[in-house]
């Protein structure tokens, strides 16, 4: 499938502070360099697509409306910085058995169909092993950004200090 490349971005710990099952708009804190990173991706023709596991839904901590509310708050904050995310996808499940919970590729496959994305020219960025493994399963780069917990997972293609550094590496490399 030919199409545009995408940066598939984790949400919590990559775009916003990971405060543990964030479900209140007041808890949304966009991380430093996110706006500049999104500008870098957009300037190079990449779609910016968020793919996030939100097992708090299945665990009963909050409902899907809360996830949509947090995503809307992120959109509003990024809009204020004159940048945007092209799409949000989330897995509300917990445990095995679905094809969308990272590192399974379901969210990316759906995004590719719905937005004309060339997955082979794309990359995954996140702070957890499931993000990096997702990239490996798809045969695309997995870029690690620092998260709140020590990293456990496969070796990433690149270890960035910030999302901006990840964006610059991906664009320079032409994922």
Secondary structure, DSSP 8 states (H G I E B T S, - for coil): ---B-EEEE-SBTTTB---SS---GGG--B-TTHHHHHHHHHHTT-EEEEEEE-TTTTTTSS-HHHHHHHHHHHHHHHHHTT---SEEEEE---SSS-SSSTTSSHHHHHHHHHHTB-GGG-EEEESSHHHHHHHHHHTSEEEE---SS---SS--SEE-SSHHHHHHHHHHHT-
